[in-house]
Amino acid sequence: MAEQFFGKNIGKLGYGNMRLPKLDGKVDYATIHKMIDTFMEAGHSFFDTCYSYEASEMALGKALVPRYAREDYELTTKLTLIPVNSAGDMQRQFDESRKRLGLDYVDFYFLHSLNAHYLEKADKLDAWGFLRRLKEKGDVKHIGFSFHDTPELLEDTLRKHPETELVLLQINYLDWENPNVQSRRLYETARRYNVPATIMEPCKGGWLASEVSESGKYLKAANPEASVASWAFRYLAELEGIVAILTGMGALNEVEDNIKTFRDFKPLSAQEHEFVQKAVEILNVTPSIPCTDCLYCIKQCPEKIRINGSLQHYNGYLLYKDLGSLKHIHYMMGLSGSMPRNCIKCGACEKVCPQHIEISDYMAVISELIGDVY
C-alpha cells in the first residue's frame, strides 16, 4: 500500500473538507481542531478543498495552516470555472483562495469538476496556461484537475495536457463497473498515462458507509467488528498509483474509524471480495438516486430549490416507504426555502451534476408524491 509521490511519503487517507461540522448553524472549530489533530497525529497529511466549498478554505486557513509547519501537510484547492469569464477572474479567484488559506503557495491546484462543458470553457479561457504560469512563478507546486465524464474524454484530456501531474477521480466499489461512472476504466486510463490519482467519493456520499441499508446490514453481518465504511476503503487502498483516498469527515468518530482502518490495514481476502460483490448486487436492486450531496446543483438553480435535501430524503422514502416522514420533512424545508414544485425545468442543475441525475424529472416525481404540504 505504501508508495512515494512527489518526493514524499503521503498518508493514504485524505481529508476531504467539503462538509464541515457545525454547531448552532456555525462552523464548529473546536471539533475541527480535534479532527485535524487526530488525523495528523496518525501520520496522514493530505487535505483537499475548493474555492466553491462553503467556508472550507477559511476553515483550513484557521484550523490547519497556522497550527502546523508548512512542510508537514499537502493541500489541494481548485479553480471553479462557473463564475469565471476572463483571465482576471481566474487570478482574482486564486488570490482569494490563497488569502483564505493563508498560504504563500498551494501544493496542488486543480481545474475543478471538468466535464465536456467545462473543458470547452477551460480551453476558451486558456485555464491550462493560467495553471502553468502559476506553477512557473512558484505560486503552486503541482497542477491537475478533478474529473466527471467518460474514460474517452479523460484520455483525450490527458493526451492534450501532458502537464497534468495529478487527477482526482470518482472511484468506489459500487461505481467500479457502473456504466454511468465507469470507475475502473477511468482508473485504468490514468494508469496508462502514468498520472497518479486521488480518489473522491470512496463511500458514494455516505451510501457505502450506511449500517441501516440492506447492503450495510449484509457487510456488518459478514464482519461485525468492522465498520461498513472500512470495506470501501480496503477495496481501494490496494490500487497502485493512488496518492490519497479522500473522504469528507464531519465528526471525530469518523476520523477515528477511518484511521483505524488504515492503521490496521489488511487487504481484502478472496472471500471478502465476494462479500463486496454481493453488497453491490444488493445495492443495484435497491432503487436510489446517486446523489452525493455535492451541492453543485443548488448553486446553479435560479429558484434556489434545496435539490440535495429533496433527493436524499426521497432516497430514504424509497428505502423505508415512509410517506408521512417525506411529507413532514418537505413541510419543514418549505418554511425556509423553495421546494420541488418550483422547478422550471431549465436544466441548469443537470449540466453541473457529477452523477448525471435527471433532476428536473425527480423534482416532478417528488412534488406529485408529497402534494400540497406547504
Buried (B, 14 or more C-beta within 10 A) or exposed (E): EEEEBBEEEBBBBBBBBBBBBEEEEEBBBEBBBBBBBBBBEBBBBBBBBBBBBBBBBBBBBBBBBEEBEEEEBBBBBBBBBBEBEEBEBBBEBBEEBBEBBBBEBBBBBBBBBBBEEBBEBBEEBEBBBBBBBBBEEEBBBBBBBBBBBBBEBBBBBBEEBEEBBBBBBBBBBBBBBBEEBBBBBBBEBBBEBEBBBBBBBBBBBBBBBBEEBEBBBBBBEBEEEBBBBBBBBBBBBEBEEBBBBBBBBBEBEBBBBBBBBBEEBEEBEEEBBEBBEBBBEBBEEBEBBBBBEBBBBBBBBEBEBBBBBBBBBBBBBEBEEEEEEBBBBBEEBBEEEBBBBBBEEEEBBBEBBBBEBEBBEBBBBBBEBBEEBE
